[in-house]
Amino acid sequence: MTLLEIKRLAMQELGFSGYDYEEEVEAYEPALTAYINQAYSEVFTRYDEEGEFIPLASEEDEPDFEPGAYHTMLAYYAAGRIMSSERGEKQTRAAALLEEYFRLLMAIRPRGRRAARLINKY
């Protein structure tokens, strides 16, 4: 998923359709990209403790962590942070998005490690 695709998903989470994207995204920059890179930094540090973090700058840049399906979490974080200062339904939606981000963050495993499994815990 590219930075452009992550931004589009974040804009959808903010309530804008594909048609509104080009006009509305400028109103949320540079905060949108900053929040995406803030989340990416946190994820990357968890995923690759020894690697060098390089922020996403170009719209063609892609995050370097697996699984790729988790790239959506960067959009959830950015949209959640932007909506967190709103009131009512948007604040509730922001809390749900941020909760999903942190749930996925806890599922990220360091590069090369498999997920731990608990057998017969109770």
Biopython code that builds the backbone (N, CA, C, O; Angstrom):
import numpy as np
from Bio.PDB.StructureBuilder import StructureBuilder

atoms = [
    (1, "MET", "N", (0.851, -1.166, 0.000)),
    (1, "MET", "CA", (0.000, 0.000, 0.000)),
    (1, "MET", "C", (0.904, 1.239, 0.000)),
    (1, "MET", "O", (1.794, 1.355, 0.843)),
    (2, "THR", "N", (0.686, 2.139, -0.915)),
    (2, "THR", "CA", (1.514, 3.335, -1.023)),
    (2, "THR", "C", (1.020, 4.431, -0.082)),
    (2, "THR", "O", (-0.082, 4.345, 0.461)),
    (3, "LEU", "N", (1.842, 5.457, 0.104)),
    (3, "LEU", "CA", (1.439, 6.598, 0.918)),
    (3, "LEU", "C", (0.164, 7.216, 0.371)),
    (3, "LEU", "O", (-0.716, 7.596, 1.144)),
    (4, "LEU", "N", (0.047, 7.322, -0.943)),
    (4, "LEU", "CA", (-1.163, 7.877, -1.549)),
    (4, "LEU", "C", (-2.388, 7.050, -1.179)),
    (4, "LEU", "O", (-3.433, 7.607, -0.842)),
    (5, "GLU", "N", (-2.269, 5.729, -1.237)),
    (5, "GLU", "CA", (-3.400, 4.854, -0.892)),
    (5, "GLU", "C", (-3.745, 4.957, 0.596)),
    (5, "GLU", "O", (-4.916, 4.905, 0.971)),
    (6, "ILE", "N", (-2.731, 5.101, 1.431)),
    (6, "ILE", "CA", (-2.969, 5.254, 2.870)),
    (6, "ILE", "C", (-3.697, 6.571, 3.137)),
    (6, "ILE", "O", (-4.618, 6.620, 3.952)),
    (7, "LYS", "N", (-3.285, 7.636, 2.450)),
    (7, "LYS", "CA", (-3.956, 8.930, 2.600)),
    (7, "LYS", "C", (-5.411, 8.843, 2.149)),
    (7, "LYS", "O", (-6.302, 9.384, 2.803)),
    (8, "ARG", "N", (-5.646, 8.167, 1.038)),
    (8, "ARG", "CA", (-7.023, 8.023, 0.540)),
    (8, "ARG", "C", (-7.888, 7.268, 1.540)),
    (8, "ARG", "O", (-9.037, 7.642, 1.773)),
    (9, "LEU", "N", (-7.351, 6.218, 2.127)),
    (9, "LEU", "CA", (-8.103, 5.462, 3.127)),
    (9, "LEU", "C", (-8.383, 6.328, 4.355)),
    (9, "LEU", "O", (-9.486, 6.291, 4.901)),
    (10, "ALA", "N", (-7.399, 7.099, 4.786)),
    (10, "ALA", "CA", (-7.607, 8.000, 5.923)),
    (10, "ALA", "C", (-8.700, 9.010, 5.609)),
    (10, "ALA", "O", (-9.532, 9.304, 6.467)),
    (11, "MET", "N", (-8.711, 9.540, 4.407)),
    (11, "MET", "CA", (-9.745, 10.500, 4.008)),
    (11, "MET", "C", (-11.119, 9.836, 3.980)),
    (11, "MET", "O", (-12.116, 10.462, 4.341)),
    (12, "GLN", "N", (-11.181, 8.585, 3.560)),
    (12, "GLN", "CA", (-12.461, 7.856, 3.599)),
    (12, "GLN", "C", (-12.924, 7.700, 5.044)),
    (12, "GLN", "O", (-14.107, 7.859, 5.345)),
    (13, "GLU", "N", (-11.986, 7.386, 5.936)),
    (13, "GLU", "CA", (-12.336, 7.254, 7.352)),
    (13, "GLU", "C", (-12.806, 8.589, 7.931)),
    (13, "GLU", "O", (-13.606, 8.617, 8.866)),
    (14, "LEU", "N", (-12.313, 9.684, 7.377)),
    (14, "LEU", "CA", (-12.747, 11.012, 7.806)),
    (14, "LEU", "C", (-14.100, 11.394, 7.210)),
    (14, "LEU", "O", (-14.682, 12.414, 7.580)),
    (15, "GLY", "N", (-14.597, 10.572, 6.285)),
    (15, "GLY", "CA", (-15.927, 10.805, 5.722)),
    (15, "GLY", "C", (-15.943, 11.400, 4.333)),
    (15, "GLY", "O", (-16.998, 11.831, 3.868)),
    (16, "PHE", "N", (-14.806, 11.436, 3.653)),
    (16, "PHE", "CA", (-14.748, 11.985, 2.309)),
    (16, "PHE", "C", (-14.695, 10.852, 1.296)),
    (16, "PHE", "O", (-13.985, 9.864, 1.483)),
    (17, "SER", "N", (-15.454, 11.012, 0.225)),
    (17, "SER", "CA", (-15.440, 9.989, -0.826)),
    (17, "SER", "C", (-14.258, 10.231, -1.750)),
    (17, "SER", "O", (-13.528, 11.210, -1.599)),
    (18, "GLY", "N", (-14.078, 9.339, -2.701)),
    (18, "GLY", "CA", (-12.991, 9.475, -3.665)),
    (18, "GLY", "C", (-13.072, 10.756, -4.462)),
    (18, "GLY", "O", (-12.051, 11.301, -4.882)),
    (19, "TYR", "N", (-14.288, 11.239, -4.671)),
    (19, "TYR", "CA", (-14.459, 12.465, -5.454)),
    (19, "TYR", "C", (-14.006, 13.692, -4.673)),
    (19, "TYR", "O", (-13.498, 14.651, -5.254)),
    (20, "ASP", "N", (-14.187, 13.661, -3.366)),
    (20, "ASP", "CA", (-13.813, 14.794, -2.524)),
    (20, "ASP", "C", (-12.328, 14.814, -2.197)),
    (20, "ASP", "O", (-11.798, 15.838, -1.766)),
    (21, "TYR", "N", (-11.656, 13.690, -2.400)),
    (21, "TYR", "CA", (-10.293, 13.523, -1.906)),
    (21, "TYR", "C", (-9.356, 14.632, -2.351)),
    (21, "TYR", "O", (-8.710, 15.263, -1.515)),
    (22, "GLU", "N", (-9.270, 14.882, -3.642)),
    (22, "GLU", "CA", (-8.289, 15.839, -4.162)),
    (22, "GLU", "C", (-8.480, 17.229, -3.570)),
    (22, "GLU", "O", (-7.505, 17.920, -3.276)),
    (23, "GLU", "N", (-9.729, 17.640, -3.394)),
    (23, "GLU", "CA", (-9.996, 18.980, -2.869)),
    (23, "GLU", "C", (-9.761, 19.056, -1.362)),
    (23, "GLU", "O", (-9.240, 20.053, -0.864)),
    (24, "GLU", "N", (-10.139, 18.017, -0.645)),
    (24, "GLU", "CA", (-10.118, 18.064, 0.810)),
    (24, "GLU", "C", (-8.780, 17.694, 1.442)),
    (24, "GLU", "O", (-8.479, 18.137, 2.550)),
    (25, "VAL", "N", (-7.970, 16.885, 0.752)),
    (25, "VAL", "CA", (-6.729, 16.416, 1.371)),
    (25, "VAL", "C", (-5.796, 17.576, 1.715)),
    (25, "VAL", "O", (-5.069, 17.507, 2.706)),
    (26, "GLU", "N", (-5.807, 18.614, 0.928)),
    (26, "GLU", "CA", (-4.937, 19.766, 1.190)),
    (26, "GLU", "C", (-5.270, 20.444, 2.516)),
    (26, "GLU", "O", (-4.392, 21.007, 3.169)),
    (27, "ALA", "N", (-6.544, 20.388, 2.911)),
    (27, "ALA", "CA", (-6.956, 20.997, 4.177)),
    (27, "ALA", "C", (-6.368, 20.257, 5.375)),
    (27, "ALA", "O", (-6.227, 20.834, 6.453)),
    (28, "TYR", "N", (-6.027, 18.995, 5.194)),
    (28, "TYR", "CA", (-5.505, 18.181, 6.290)),
    (28, "TYR", "C", (-3.994, 18.000, 6.249)),
    (28, "TYR", "O", (-3.428, 17.368, 7.141)),
    (29, "GLU", "N", (-3.340, 18.534, 5.248)),
    (29, "GLU", "CA", (-1.888, 18.453, 5.170)),
    (29, "GLU", "C", (-1.284, 19.651, 5.890)),
    (29, "GLU", "O", (-1.919, 20.705, 5.900)),
    (30, "PRO", "N", (-0.126, 19.565, 6.480)),
    (30, "PRO", "CA", (0.784, 18.426, 6.561)),
    (30, "PRO", "C", (0.474, 17.470, 7.698)),
    (30, "PRO", "O", (1.191, 16.486, 7.879)),
    (31, "ALA", "N", (-0.595, 17.733, 8.484)),
    (31, "ALA", "CA", (-0.909, 16.886, 9.639)),
    (31, "ALA", "C", (-1.158, 15.434, 9.234)),
    (31, "ALA", "O", (-0.725, 14.519, 9.935)),
    (32, "LEU", "N", (-1.844, 15.211, 8.123)),
    (32, "LEU", "CA", (-2.165, 13.855, 7.689)),
    (32, "LEU", "C", (-0.899, 13.030, 7.479)),
    (32, "LEU", "O", (-0.782, 11.926, 8.011)),
    (33, "THR", "N", (0.036, 13.551, 6.719)),
    (33, "THR", "CA", (1.290, 12.836, 6.470)),
    (33, "THR", "C", (2.106, 12.702, 7.754)),
    (33, "THR", "O", (2.741, 11.670, 7.974)),
    (34, "ALA", "N", (2.098, 13.714, 8.593)),
    (34, "ALA", "CA", (2.843, 13.652, 9.859)),
    (34, "ALA", "C", (2.295, 12.544, 10.758)),
    (34, "ALA", "O", (3.067, 11.794, 11.355)),
    (35, "TYR", "N", (0.973, 12.437, 10.857)),
    (35, "TYR", "CA", (0.382, 11.376, 11.681)),
    (35, "TYR", "C", (0.656, 9.996, 11.097)),
    (35, "TYR", "O", (0.915, 9.045, 11.835)),
    (36, "ILE", "N", (0.601, 9.886, 9.779)),
    (36, "ILE", "CA", (0.916, 8.605, 9.135)),
    (36, "ILE", "C", (2.350, 8.204, 9.464)),
    (36, "ILE", "O", (2.605, 7.054, 9.821)),
    (37, "ASN", "N", (3.285, 9.140, 9.348)),
    (37, "ASN", "CA", (4.687, 8.826, 9.644)),
    (37, "ASN", "C", (4.930, 8.596, 11.135)),
    (37, "ASN", "O", (5.811, 7.818, 11.502)),
    (38, "GLN", "N", (4.167, 9.254, 11.989)),
    (38, "GLN", "CA", (4.278, 9.010, 13.428)),
    (38, "GLN", "C", (3.886, 7.563, 13.736)),
    (38, "GLN", "O", (4.583, 6.872, 14.478)),
    (39, "ALA", "N", (2.783, 7.117, 13.171)),
    (39, "ALA", "CA", (2.346, 5.729, 13.366)),
    (39, "ALA", "C", (3.347, 4.764, 12.741)),
    (39, "ALA", "O", (3.689, 3.741, 13.334)),
    (40, "TYR", "N", (3.813, 5.098, 11.541)),
    (40, "TYR", "CA", (4.766, 4.229, 10.849)),
    (40, "TYR", "C", (6.052, 4.077, 11.656)),
    (40, "TYR", "O", (6.612, 2.983, 11.721)),
    (41, "SER", "N", (6.525, 5.150, 12.266)),
    (41, "SER", "CA", (7.725, 5.099, 13.088)),
    (41, "SER", "C", (7.541, 4.131, 14.250)),
    (41, "SER", "O", (8.431, 3.336, 14.553)),
    (42, "GLU", "N", (6.395, 4.200, 14.890)),
    (42, "GLU", "CA", (6.108, 3.320, 16.020)),
    (42, "GLU", "C", (6.039, 1.853, 15.581)),
    (42, "GLU", "O", (6.580, 0.968, 16.245)),
    (43, "VAL", "N", (5.366, 1.613, 14.455)),
    (43, "VAL", "CA", (5.245, 0.253, 13.929)),
    (43, "VAL", "C", (6.609, -0.269, 13.486)),
    (43, "VAL", "O", (6.975, -1.403, 13.795)),
    (44, "PHE", "N", (7.355, 0.557, 12.763)),
    (44, "PHE", "CA", (8.647, 0.127, 12.238)),
    (44, "PHE", "C", (9.605, -0.223, 13.369)),
    (44, "PHE", "O", (10.322, -1.220, 13.285)),
    (45, "THR", "N", (9.624, 0.585, 14.425)),
    (45, "THR", "CA", (10.492, 0.327, 15.568)),
    (45, "THR", "C", (10.147, -1.006, 16.219)),
    (45, "THR", "O", (11.032, -1.735, 16.667)),
    (46, "ARG", "N", (8.865, -1.317, 16.266)),
    (46, "ARG", "CA", (8.431, -2.597, 16.839)),
    (46, "ARG", "C", (8.793, -3.758, 15.914)),
    (46, "ARG", "O", (9.163, -4.837, 16.375)),
    (47, "TYR", "N", (8.683, -3.526, 14.605)),
    (47, "TYR", "CA", (8.911, -4.575, 13.613)),
    (47, "TYR", "C", (10.394, -4.838, 13.361)),
    (47, "TYR", "O", (10.810, -5.992, 13.255)),
    (48, "ASP", "N", (11.183, -3.785, 13.266)),
    (48, "ASP", "CA", (12.607, -3.930, 12.930)),
    (48, "ASP", "C", (13.428, -3.072, 13.885)),
    (48, "ASP", "O", (13.724, -1.912, 13.598)),
    (49, "GLU", "N", (13.787, -3.651, 15.013)),
    (49, "GLU", "CA", (14.460, -2.916, 16.076)),
    (49, "GLU", "C", (15.811, -2.356, 15.662)),
    (49, "GLU", "O", (16.263, -1.359, 16.225)),
    (50, "GLU", "N", (16.460, -2.978, 14.694)),
    (50, "GLU", "CA", (17.798, -2.553, 14.297)),
    (50, "GLU", "C", (17.829, -1.779, 12.991)),
    (50, "GLU", "O", (18.865, -1.217, 12.635)),
    (51, "GLY", "N", (16.735, -1.737, 12.281)),
    (51, "GLY", "CA", (16.693, -1.067, 10.990)),
    (51, "GLY", "C", (16.639, 0.444, 11.118)),
    (51, "GLY", "O", (16.385, 0.990, 12.192)),
    (52, "GLU", "N", (16.882, 1.101, 10.002)),
    (52, "GLU", "CA", (16.837, 2.565, 9.962)),
    (52, "GLU", "C", (15.474, 3.009, 9.458)),
    (52, "GLU", "O", (15.059, 2.644, 8.357)),
    (53, "PHE", "N", (14.782, 3.797, 10.270)),
    (53, "PHE", "CA", (13.466, 4.302, 9.890)),
    (53, "PHE", "C", (13.615, 5.426, 8.877)),
    (53, "PHE", "O", (14.342, 6.391, 9.111)),
    (54, "ILE", "N", (12.923, 5.298, 7.752)),
    (54, "ILE", "CA", (12.893, 6.343, 6.724)),
    (54, "ILE", "C", (11.431, 6.732, 6.528)),
    (54, "ILE", "O", (10.636, 5.913, 6.066)),
    (55, "PRO", "N", (11.060, 7.968, 6.872)),
    (55, "PRO", "CA", (9.662, 8.393, 6.748)),
    (55, "PRO", "C", (9.159, 8.297, 5.309)),
    (55, "PRO", "O", (9.932, 8.386, 4.355)),
    (56, "LEU", "N", (7.867, 8.116, 5.180)),
    (56, "LEU", "CA", (7.237, 8.105, 3.864)),
    (56, "LEU", "C", (7.156, 9.551, 3.381)),
    (56, "LEU", "O", (6.609, 10.404, 4.081)),
    (57, "ALA", "N", (7.685, 9.833, 2.215)),
    (57, "ALA", "CA", (7.699, 11.209, 1.704)),
    (57, "ALA", "C", (6.985, 11.305, 0.361)),
    (57, "ALA", "O", (6.132, 12.170, 0.164)),
    (58, "SER", "N", (7.335, 10.424, -0.546)),
    (58, "SER", "CA", (6.740, 10.420, -1.881)),
    (58, "SER", "C", (5.443, 9.631, -1.847)),
    (58, "SER", "O", (5.311, 8.692, -1.063)),
    (59, "GLU", "N", (4.498, 9.994, -2.673)),
    (59, "GLU", "CA", (3.218, 9.293, -2.694)),
    (59, "GLU", "C", (3.346, 7.851, -3.159)),
    (59, "GLU", "O", (2.417, 7.064, -2.981)),
    (60, "GLU", "N", (4.486, 7.489, -3.753)),
    (60, "GLU", "CA", (4.719, 6.105, -4.192)),
    (60, "GLU", "C", (5.434, 5.282, -3.129)),
    (60, "GLU", "O", (5.567, 4.068, -3.285)),
    (61, "ASP", "N", (5.902, 5.915, -2.044)),
    (61, "ASP", "CA", (6.600, 5.192, -0.977)),
    (61, "ASP", "C", (5.660, 4.207, -0.300)),
    (61, "ASP", "O", (4.467, 4.469, -0.142)),
    (62, "GLU", "N", (6.228, 3.053, 0.101)),
    (62, "GLU", "CA", (5.458, 2.031, 0.795)),
    (62, "GLU", "C", (6.109, 1.722, 2.136)),
    (62, "GLU", "O", (7.335, 1.701, 2.241)),
    (63, "PRO", "N", (5.295, 1.482, 3.164)),
    (63, "PRO", "CA", (5.854, 1.105, 4.460)),
    (63, "PRO", "C", (6.592, -0.226, 4.368)),
    (63, "PRO", "O", (6.210, -1.112, 3.604)),
    (64, "ASP", "N", (7.656, -0.351, 5.159)),
    (64, "ASP", "CA", (8.468, -1.562, 5.153)),
    (64, "ASP", "C", (8.196, -2.379, 6.407)),
    (64, "ASP", "O", (9.024, -2.428, 7.317)),
    (65, "PHE", "N", (7.026, -3.026, 6.452)),
    (65, "PHE", "CA", (6.733, -3.995, 7.506)),
    (65, "PHE", "C", (5.684, -4.959, 6.984)),
    (65, "PHE", "O", (4.913, -4.643, 6.077)),
    (66, "GLU", "N", (5.675, -6.133, 7.575)),
    (66, "GLU", "CA", (4.752, -7.191, 7.166)),
    (66, "GLU", "C", (3.826, -7.523, 8.331)),
    (66, "GLU", "O", (4.220, -7.333, 9.482)),
    (67, "PRO", "N", (2.642, -7.999, 8.087)),
    (67, "PRO", "CA", (2.043, -8.242, 6.783)),
    (67, "PRO", "C", (1.527, -6.954, 6.152)),
    (67, "PRO", "O", (1.158, -6.009, 6.850)),
    (68, "GLY", "N", (1.506, -6.932, 4.839)),
    (68, "GLY", "CA", (1.062, -5.751, 4.102)),
    (68, "GLY", "C", (-0.367, -5.350, 4.415)),
    (68, "GLY", "O", (-0.728, -4.180, 4.289)),
    (69, "ALA", "N", (-1.175, -6.304, 4.817)),
    (69, "ALA", "CA", (-2.564, -5.997, 5.156)),
    (69, "ALA", "C", (-2.651, -5.039, 6.345)),
    (69, "ALA", "O", (-3.664, -4.364, 6.531)),
    (70, "TYR", "N", (-1.589, -4.984, 7.145)),
    (70, "TYR", "CA", (-1.581, -4.100, 8.304)),
    (70, "TYR", "C", (-1.244, -2.652, 7.950)),
    (70, "TYR", "O", (-1.279, -1.787, 8.825)),
    (71, "HIS", "N", (-0.925, -2.374, 6.711)),
    (71, "HIS", "CA", (-0.622, -1.000, 6.317)),
    (71, "HIS", "C", (-1.820, -0.081, 6.545)),
    (71, "HIS", "O", (-1.651, 1.127, 6.712)),
    (72, "THR", "N", (-3.024, -0.641, 6.552)),
    (72, "THR", "CA", (-4.230, 0.157, 6.784)),
    (72, "THR", "C", (-4.224, 0.806, 8.165)),
    (72, "THR", "O", (-4.863, 1.836, 8.381)),
    (73, "MET", "N", (-3.498, 0.194, 9.093)),
    (73, "MET", "CA", (-3.478, 0.726, 10.451)),
    (73, "MET", "C", (-2.897, 2.140, 10.505)),
    (73, "MET", "O", (-3.230, 2.908, 11.408)),
    (74, "LEU", "N", (-2.041, 2.489, 9.557)),
    (74, "LEU", "CA", (-1.472, 3.836, 9.516)),
    (74, "LEU", "C", (-2.556, 4.862, 9.198)),
    (74, "LEU", "O", (-2.558, 5.965, 9.744)),
    (75, "ALA", "N", (-3.473, 4.490, 8.313)),
    (75, "ALA", "CA", (-4.601, 5.369, 7.978)),
    (75, "ALA", "C", (-5.542, 5.506, 9.168)),
    (75, "ALA", "O", (-6.055, 6.592, 9.436)),
    (76, "TYR", "N", (-5.771, 4.397, 9.886)),
    (76, "TYR", "CA", (-6.645, 4.446, 11.065)),
    (76, "TYR", "C", (-6.082, 5.405, 12.105)),
    (76, "TYR", "O", (-6.817, 6.190, 12.704)),
    (77, "TYR", "N", (-4.773, 5.333, 12.313)),
    (77, "TYR", "CA", (-4.144, 6.203, 13.307)),
    (77, "TYR", "C", (-4.279, 7.674, 12.893)),
    (77, "TYR", "O", (-4.670, 8.517, 13.700)),
    (78, "ALA", "N", (-3.952, 7.973, 11.633)),
    (78, "ALA", "CA", (-4.002, 9.367, 11.164)),
    (78, "ALA", "C", (-5.420, 9.927, 11.261)),
    (78, "ALA", "O", (-5.620, 11.037, 11.754)),
    (79, "ALA", "N", (-6.396, 9.162, 10.794)),
    (79, "ALA", "CA", (-7.790, 9.632, 10.848)),
    (79, "ALA", "C", (-8.246, 9.769, 12.297)),
    (79, "ALA", "O", (-8.939, 10.723, 12.648)),
    (80, "GLY", "N", (-7.859, 8.824, 13.126)),
    (80, "GLY", "CA", (-8.242, 8.889, 14.534)),
    (80, "GLY", "C", (-7.665, 10.100, 15.240)),
    (80, "GLY", "O", (-8.349, 10.750, 16.030)),
    (81, "ARG", "N", (-6.409, 10.402, 14.957)),
    (81, "ARG", "CA", (-5.787, 11.581, 15.577)),
    (81, "ARG", "C", (-6.451, 12.871, 15.103)),
    (81, "ARG", "O", (-6.673, 13.786, 15.896)),
    (82, "ILE", "N", (-6.765, 12.943, 13.814)),
    (82, "ILE", "CA", (-7.405, 14.154, 13.290)),
    (82, "ILE", "C", (-8.802, 14.329, 13.891)),
    (82, "ILE", "O", (-9.190, 15.439, 14.253)),
    (83, "MET", "N", (-9.554, 13.230, 13.996)),
    (83, "MET", "CA", (-10.928, 13.321, 14.520)),
    (83, "MET", "C", (-10.983, 13.418, 16.036)),
    (83, "MET", "O", (-12.032, 13.758, 16.583)),
    (84, "SER", "N", (-9.904, 13.133, 16.722)),
    (84, "SER", "CA", (-9.937, 13.105, 18.188)),
    (84, "SER", "C", (-10.235, 14.472, 18.805)),
    (84, "SER", "O", (-10.662, 14.552, 19.957)),
    (85, "SER", "N", (-10.015, 15.525, 18.059)),
    (85, "SER", "CA", (-10.309, 16.858, 18.590)),
    (85, "SER", "C", (-11.745, 17.294, 18.302)),
    (85, "SER", "O", (-12.167, 18.373, 18.718)),
    (86, "GLU", "N", (-12.490, 16.453, 17.589)),
    (86, "GLU", "CA", (-13.889, 16.750, 17.274)),
    (86, "GLU", "C", (-14.778, 16.358, 18.458)),
    (86, "GLU", "O", (-14.301, 15.843, 19.470)),
    (87, "ARG", "N", (-16.061, 16.610, 18.306)),
    (87, "ARG", "CA", (-17.022, 16.258, 19.356)),
    (87, "ARG", "C", (-18.009, 15.212, 18.848)),
    (87, "ARG", "O", (-18.146, 14.987, 17.645)),
    (88, "GLY", "N", (-18.684, 14.587, 19.792)),
    (88, "GLY", "CA", (-19.780, 13.687, 19.480)),
    (88, "GLY", "C", (-19.372, 12.428, 18.746)),
    (88, "GLY", "O", (-18.445, 11.727, 19.151)),
    (89, "GLU", "N", (-20.081, 12.149, 17.654)),
    (89, "GLU", "CA", (-19.862, 10.916, 16.888)),
    (89, "GLU", "C", (-18.440, 10.799, 16.355)),
    (89, "GLU", "O", (-17.865, 9.711, 16.341)),
    (90, "LYS", "N", (-17.876, 11.919, 15.917)),
    (90, "LYS", "CA", (-16.513, 11.865, 15.372)),
    (90, "LYS", "C", (-15.508, 11.478, 16.446)),
    (90, "LYS", "O", (-14.552, 10.756, 16.165)),
    (91, "GLN", "N", (-15.708, 11.941, 17.652)),
    (91, "GLN", "CA", (-14.793, 11.585, 18.729)),
    (91, "GLN", "C", (-14.939, 10.099, 19.076)),
    (91, "GLN", "O", (-13.953, 9.430, 19.386)),
    (92, "THR", "N", (-16.167, 9.592, 19.022)),
    (92, "THR", "CA", (-16.393, 8.167, 19.262)),
    (92, "THR", "C", (-15.742, 7.342, 18.162)),
    (92, "THR", "O", (-15.129, 6.309, 18.433)),
    (93, "ARG", "N", (-15.877, 7.799, 16.919)),
    (93, "ARG", "CA", (-15.244, 7.106, 15.786)),
    (93, "ARG", "C", (-13.727, 7.153, 15.914)),
    (93, "ARG", "O", (-13.046, 6.169, 15.624)),
    (94, "ALA", "N", (-13.200, 8.286, 16.346)),
    (94, "ALA", "CA", (-11.756, 8.419, 16.539)),
    (94, "ALA", "C", (-11.258, 7.411, 17.568)),
    (94, "ALA", "O", (-10.220, 6.780, 17.371)),
    (95, "ALA", "N", (-11.984, 7.260, 18.647)),
    (95, "ALA", "CA", (-11.590, 6.301, 19.683)),
    (95, "ALA", "C", (-11.571, 4.884, 19.129)),
    (95, "ALA", "O", (-10.674, 4.104, 19.449)),
    (96, "ALA", "N", (-12.557, 4.547, 18.296)),
    (96, "ALA", "CA", (-12.613, 3.207, 17.696)),
    (96, "ALA", "C", (-11.442, 2.986, 16.741)),
    (96, "ALA", "O", (-10.851, 1.906, 16.727)),
    (97, "LEU", "N", (-11.106, 3.996, 15.946)),
    (97, "LEU", "CA", (-9.983, 3.878, 15.016)),
    (97, "LEU", "C", (-8.655, 3.725, 15.755)),
    (97, "LEU", "O", (-7.819, 2.903, 15.379)),
    (98, "LEU", "N", (-8.470, 4.502, 16.784)),
    (98, "LEU", "CA", (-7.227, 4.418, 17.557)),
    (98, "LEU", "C", (-7.138, 3.089, 18.309)),
    (98, "LEU", "O", (-6.053, 2.523, 18.447)),
    (99, "GLU", "N", (-8.259, 2.601, 18.787)),
    (99, "GLU", "CA", (-8.271, 1.295, 19.447)),
    (99, "GLU", "C", (-7.869, 0.190, 18.466)),
    (99, "GLU", "O", (-7.112, -0.714, 18.818)),
    (100, "GLU", "N", (-8.382, 0.270, 17.235)),
    (100, "GLU", "CA", (-8.021, -0.713, 16.211)),
    (100, "GLU", "C", (-6.534, -0.610, 15.865)),
    (100, "GLU", "O", (-5.873, -1.631, 15.675)),
    (101, "TYR", "N", (-6.010, 0.600, 15.781)),
    (101, "TYR", "CA", (-4.581, 0.793, 15.521)),
    (101, "TYR", "C", (-3.749, 0.103, 16.602)),
    (101, "TYR", "O", (-2.824, -0.648, 16.289)),
    (102, "PHE", "N", (-4.075, 0.357, 17.876)),
    (102, "PHE", "CA", (-3.286, -0.223, 18.961)),
    (102, "PHE", "C", (-3.458, -1.736, 19.039)),
    (102, "PHE", "O", (-2.523, -2.440, 19.421)),
    (103, "ARG", "N", (-4.636, -2.248, 18.683)),
    (103, "ARG", "CA", (-4.839, -3.698, 18.641)),
    (103, "ARG", "C", (-3.920, -4.325, 17.593)),
    (103, "ARG", "O", (-3.272, -5.339, 17.852)),
    (104, "LEU", "N", (-3.870, -3.714, 16.411)),
    (104, "LEU", "CA", (-2.997, -4.221, 15.357)),
    (104, "LEU", "C", (-1.525, -4.044, 15.714)),
    (104, "LEU", "O", (-0.701, -4.899, 15.390)),
    (105, "LEU", "N", (-1.192, -2.945, 16.377)),
    (105, "LEU", "CA", (0.194, -2.702, 16.787)),
    (105, "LEU", "C", (0.690, -3.816, 17.708)),
    (105, "LEU", "O", (1.832, -4.260, 17.591)),
    (106, "MET", "N", (-0.157, -4.257, 18.609)),
    (106, "MET", "CA", (0.237, -5.327, 19.525)),
    (106, "MET", "C", (0.407, -6.663, 18.800)),
    (106, "MET", "O", (1.070, -7.565, 19.311)),
    (107, "ALA", "N", (-0.186, -6.792, 17.618)),
    (107, "ALA", "CA", (-0.075, -8.032, 16.847)),
    (107, "ALA", "C", (1.175, -8.060, 15.966)),
    (107, "ALA", "O", (1.543, -9.119, 15.457)),
    (108, "ILE", "N", (1.830, -6.916, 15.779)),
    (108, "ILE", "CA", (3.043, -6.856, 14.958)),
    (108, "ILE", "C", (4.160, -7.612, 15.665)),
    (108, "ILE", "O", (4.414, -7.393, 16.850)),
    (109, "ARG", "N", (4.810, -8.484, 14.950)),
    (109, "ARG", "CA", (5.926, -9.256, 15.497)),
    (109, "ARG", "C", (7.224, -8.768, 14.870)),
    (109, "ARG", "O", (7.233, -8.363, 13.707)),
    (110, "PRO", "N", (8.315, -8.800, 15.622)),
    (110, "PRO", "CA", (9.606, -8.408, 15.052)),
    (110, "PRO", "C", (9.954, -9.241, 13.819)),
    (110, "PRO", "O", (9.600, -10.417, 13.724)),
    (111, "ARG", "N", (10.643, -8.615, 12.893)),
    (111, "ARG", "CA", (11.042, -9.272, 11.641)),
    (111, "ARG", "C", (11.726, -10.606, 11.958)),
    (111, "ARG", "O", (12.649, -10.669, 12.771)),
    (112, "GLY", "N", (11.261, -11.653, 11.309)),
    (112, "GLY", "CA", (11.867, -12.965, 11.462)),
    (112, "GLY", "C", (11.341, -13.789, 12.624)),
    (112, "GLY", "O", (11.704, -14.957, 12.763)),
    (113, "ARG", "N", (10.498, -13.207, 13.456)),
    (113, "ARG", "CA", (9.948, -13.969, 14.585)),
    (113, "ARG", "C", (8.516, -14.377, 14.299)),
    (113, "ARG", "O", (7.755, -13.644, 13.667)),
    (114, "ARG", "N", (8.174, -15.531, 14.763)),
    (114, "ARG", "CA", (6.803, -15.999, 14.618)),
    (114, "ARG", "C", (5.998, -15.571, 15.833)),
    (114, "ARG", "O", (6.551, -15.292, 16.898)),
    (115, "ALA", "N", (4.713, -15.526, 15.661)),
    (115, "ALA", "CA", (3.839, -15.184, 16.766)),
    (115, "ALA", "C", (3.895, -16.263, 17.842)),
    (115, "ALA", "O", (3.943, -17.453, 17.531)),
    (116, "ALA", "N", (3.891, -15.855, 19.086)),
    (116, "ALA", "CA", (3.886, -16.815, 20.185)),
    (116, "ALA", "C", (2.481, -17.399, 20.327)),
    (116, "ALA", "O", (1.483, -16.715, 20.100)),
    (117, "ARG", "N", (2.423, -18.647, 20.698)),
    (117, "ARG", "CA", (1.135, -19.294, 20.907)),
    (117, "ARG", "C", (1.091, -19.857, 22.312)),
    (117, "ARG", "O", (2.066, -20.428, 22.801)),
    (118, "LEU", "N", (-0.053, -19.689, 22.953)),
    (118, "LEU", "CA", (-0.258, -20.256, 24.267)),
    (118, "LEU", "C", (-1.135, -21.493, 24.107)),
    (118, "LEU", "O", (-2.214, -21.420, 23.520)),
    (119, "ILE", "N", (-0.683, -22.603, 24.617)),
    (119, "ILE", "CA", (-1.441, -23.844, 24.530)),
    (119, "ILE", "C", (-1.856, -24.231, 25.937)),
    (119, "ILE", "O", (-1.036, -24.280, 26.853)),
    (120, "ASN", "N", (-3.157, -24.509, 26.094)),
    (120, "ASN", "CA", (-3.699, -24.916, 27.391)),
    (120, "ASN", "C", (-3.318, -23.938, 28.490)),
    (120, "ASN", "O", (-2.795, -24.324, 29.535)),
    (121, "LYS", "N", (-3.587, -22.678, 28.236)),
    (121, "LYS", "CA", (-3.246, -21.645, 29.212)),
    (121, "LYS", "C", (-4.013, -21.847, 30.509)),
    (121, "LYS", "O", (-3.469, -21.629, 31.591)),
    (122, "TYR", "N", (-5.276, -22.263, 30.412)),
    (122, "TYR", "CA", (-6.098, -22.448, 31.619)),
    (122, "TYR", "C", (-6.470, -23.883, 31.782)),
    (122, "TYR", "O", (-7.159, -24.237, 32.739)),
]
sb = StructureBuilder()
sb.init_structure("model")
sb.init_model(0)
sb.init_chain("A")
sb.init_seg("    ")
for serial, (resi, resn, name, xyz) in enumerate(atoms, 1):
    if name == "N":
        sb.init_residue(resn, " ", resi, " ")
    sb.init_atom(name, np.array(xyz, "f"), 0.0, 1.0, " ", f" {name:<3s}", serial, name[0])
structure = sb.get_structure()
